[in-house]
Amino acid sequence: GWNVSGLTIVQDGKPLTITDQNAGTVYDLGSYDTARAQMCPGSTYSQIATSGSTVSRLNGYLNASAFCPAPLAPNGVAAGTQAAPTLYGNSGVGAILGPGQFNWDLSIVKTTRIREKHTLIFRTEFYNTFNHPQFGNPATAISTATTFGHITTTTVNPRLIQFALKYQF
């Protein structure tokens, strides 16, 4: 009368685009949160991520030294500002993946027949069975240096256990 079932989720992280609100000012679009960051000369996409486990990289998932200030626009001043105007950065959309997911859910059921048409079913369900933290994406705005590359959220609840008892007749 015992049954065991489970569900496992294993997936890559979401593609991340590194942005810079100080890039693209020459175009005076009003909102610069979608302007991409500028990769430093000689830097590659493989150098954006830091090494180590996700837990060891919570305050430094991304490598800020792979990025430089956006290039200055030739001859001119951005409309409505006194600062030197900048062009868009050269980093790609979805240049790096965020933290992946690895989660197990488990269900254990015990069915006991009492009489011919009477059954007692006891069920236990474990969500996030092994209580592994699943982390959210890091901050990707290079222009906010205090939070860039920091992971501050989780995406899955801690382990949850649920019990159920059913009498069928």
ABEGO torsion letter per residue (X at the ends): XBBBBBBBBBBBBBBBBBBBAABGAAAGAGBAAABBBBBBBGBBAAAABBBEBAAAAAABABBAAABBBBBBBBGEBBBGBABBBBBBBABBBGABBBBBBBBBBBBBBBBBBABAABBBBBBBBBBGAAGBBBBBBBBABAABAAABGBBABBABBBBBBBBBBBBBX
